[in-house]
Amino acid sequence: MDHISETTIYKLLSDDLRLKIVKMLIKSNMNVSEIIERCGKDQPLISHKLKELRENGILISYRSGKNIVYRVSDPYIKKIIDTVEAASLRIKQECKCVECNGDKS
């Protein structure tokens, strides 16, 4: 994978499960079994999400004994997620809608 477009990164991180997996792997490298256990999803689904993230350069995998271990490929992925989370929080704080602020009547 020589090049990944911005749009592809946004699409990959827009899926709740892929985002959850990436956030977990930012904190710690994990093997597939650990990811399955933490996510509480079936192995085929997790394997599919990992494959998408790996094939598009978001994750890197390596063998450790009998296990395949995954890690985030680039520290800038964390910066992207942190920036979007900060923007989301700021927008929510400034929003006046009931959904963001609860029913204050």
Buried (B, 14 or more C-beta within 10 A) or exposed (E): EEEBEEEBBEEBBEBEEBBBBBBBBBEEBBBBEBBBEEBEBEEEEBBEBBEBBBEBBBBBBEEEEEBBBBEBBEEEBBEBBEEBEEEEEEEEEEEEEEEEEEEEE
